[in-house]
Amino acid sequence: MPSETEVRTALQAVHDPEIPVLSIVDLGVVSAIRISGADVEVDILPTFSGCPALGFMTEAVRRKVAELPGVEAVKVRLCLDPAWDTSRISARGRLALQSFGIAPPGDAPACPYCGSRETRLASSFGPTRCRSVYYCDSCRNPFEQMKAL
């Protein structure tokens, strides 16, 4: 029978398919882990209800947890309560976002490339529903910011 810590550690290897440097644990998508004998149940919170990555994440969670010694069955539940919000992103997750060129959620985004605060909103609509596009007036690079929810 695995411990919750072992399951959580295994889930660190499951990455958001749209932001491959960010684990679903650091994204704050893993809501609860329940272990009963050889059965493991993991609750995940969608970042939004129409997220196209849900199927991938659900299957990746199932696969990764099933690899742990002593696990016989894995159930993954999509939960809407509590609702996911950006406050669930860990400090390590915020650093991973920056390293990937995405400003973490917040009021005035700093450019993830040069650190300048001389940025402006270019479009509220980014490549996904959870991101906006900004422009840095200092280094002249466009970048994305994860929307604060």
C-alpha positions in Angstrom: 0.0 0.0 0.0 1.6 3.3 -1.1 1.6 6.4 1.2 0.0 9.7 0.2 3.5 11.2 -0.1 4.6 8.4 -2.5 1.5 9.1 -4.7 2.1 12.9 -4.6 5.7 12.3 -5.5 4.7 10.1 -8.4 2.3 12.8 -9.6 5.1 15.3 -9.7 6.1 13.5 -12.9 2.7 14.2 -14.6 3.0 17.5 -16.4 0.5 19.9 -17.9 0.5 19.0 -21.6 0.3 22.7 -22.5 3.1 23.8 -20.1 5.4 20.7 -20.0 7.7 22.3 -17.3 4.8 22.4 -14.8 3.6 19.4 -12.9 -0.1 19.0 -12.1 0.9 19.0 -8.4 2.6 22.4 -8.7 -0.3 23.7 -10.9 -2.5 22.9 -7.9 -4.8 20.6 -9.9 -4.4 17.6 -7.5 -7.1 18.3 -4.9 -7.2 15.1 -2.8 -5.6 11.7 -2.5 -7.4 8.8 -0.8 -5.8 5.4 -0.2 -7.8 2.3 0.9 -5.6 -0.8 0.9 -4.4 -1.3 -2.6 -6.9 1.2 -4.1 -5.9 4.8 -4.8 -8.4 7.6 -5.6 -7.1 11.0 -6.9 -9.3 14.1 -7.2 -8.2 16.6 -9.8 -9.6 20.1 -10.4 -9.9 21.3 -14.0 -8.4 24.7 -14.6 -11.7 25.3 -16.5 -14.5 23.0 -17.5 -13.7 22.9 -21.1 -10.0 22.2 -20.7 -8.8 20.1 -23.6 -6.0 18.6 -21.5 -8.3 16.8 -19.0 -8.4 13.5 -20.8 -4.6 13.5 -21.1 -4.1 14.4 -17.4 -6.6 11.9 -16.2 -5.0 9.1 -18.1 -1.4 10.2 -17.1 -2.5 10.2 -13.4 -3.9 6.7 -13.8 -0.8 5.4 -15.4 1.7 7.0 -13.1 -0.1 5.9 -9.9 -0.6 2.4 -11.2 3.2 2.1 -11.5 3.6 2.3 -7.7 4.2 -1.0 -5.9 1.1 -2.3 -4.2 -1.4 -0.4 -6.2 -4.2 -2.6 -7.7 -6.8 0.0 -8.8 -6.6 3.7 -9.5 -9.7 6.0 -9.8 -9.4 9.6 -11.0 -12.3 11.9 -10.2 -12.8 15.3 -11.9 -14.1 17.6 -9.2 -15.5 21.1 -9.5 -15.7 21.9 -5.8 -13.6 23.5 -4.7 -13.1 25.3 -8.0 -9.5 25.6 -9.1 -8.0 29.0 -9.0 -4.5 30.4 -9.6 -3.8 30.8 -5.8 -3.3 27.0 -5.9 -0.1 27.3 -8.0 2.9 26.6 -5.8 6.0 28.8 -5.6 7.9 26.1 -7.6 5.1 26.2 -10.2 5.3 30.0 -10.5 9.1 29.7 -11.2 8.4 27.0 -13.7 5.9 29.2 -15.5 8.5 32.0 -15.7 11.2 29.7 -17.0 8.8 28.7 -19.7 8.2 32.3 -20.7 4.8 32.7 -19.1 4.3 35.4 -16.4 2.6 34.0 -13.3 -0.8 35.4 -12.4 -0.8 38.8 -10.7 -1.6 42.4 -11.2 1.2 43.9 -13.2 3.2 41.2 -14.9 6.9 41.4 -15.1 8.4 40.3 -18.4 9.6 36.7 -17.9 12.5 37.3 -20.3 14.1 40.6 -18.9 12.2 41.2 -15.7 10.9 44.6 -16.7 7.6 45.9 -15.4 7.3 48.1 -18.5 4.7 45.8 -20.0 1.2 46.2 -21.5 -1.7 44.1 -22.4 -1.7 43.2 -26.1 -4.7 40.9 -26.0 -6.9 39.4 -23.3 -7.2 36.4 -25.5 -4.1 34.1 -25.5 -3.6 30.7 -27.0 -5.7 29.1 -24.3 -8.6 30.5 -22.2 -6.4 30.8 -19.1 -3.7 33.1 -20.7 -3.5 36.6 -22.0 -0.8 38.1 -24.3 1.4 41.0 -23.1 4.1 43.0 -24.7 7.4 44.1 -23.1 8.4 47.7 -24.0 11.9 47.1 -22.7 13.0 44.0 -24.5 10.2 44.1 -27.1 9.2 40.5 -26.7 5.6 39.4 -26.5 4.8 37.0 -23.7 1.9 35.3 -22.0 0.5 35.7 -18.5 -1.6 33.2 -16.8 -4.9 34.9 -16.0 -5.7 35.3 -12.3 -8.8 33.4 -11.4 
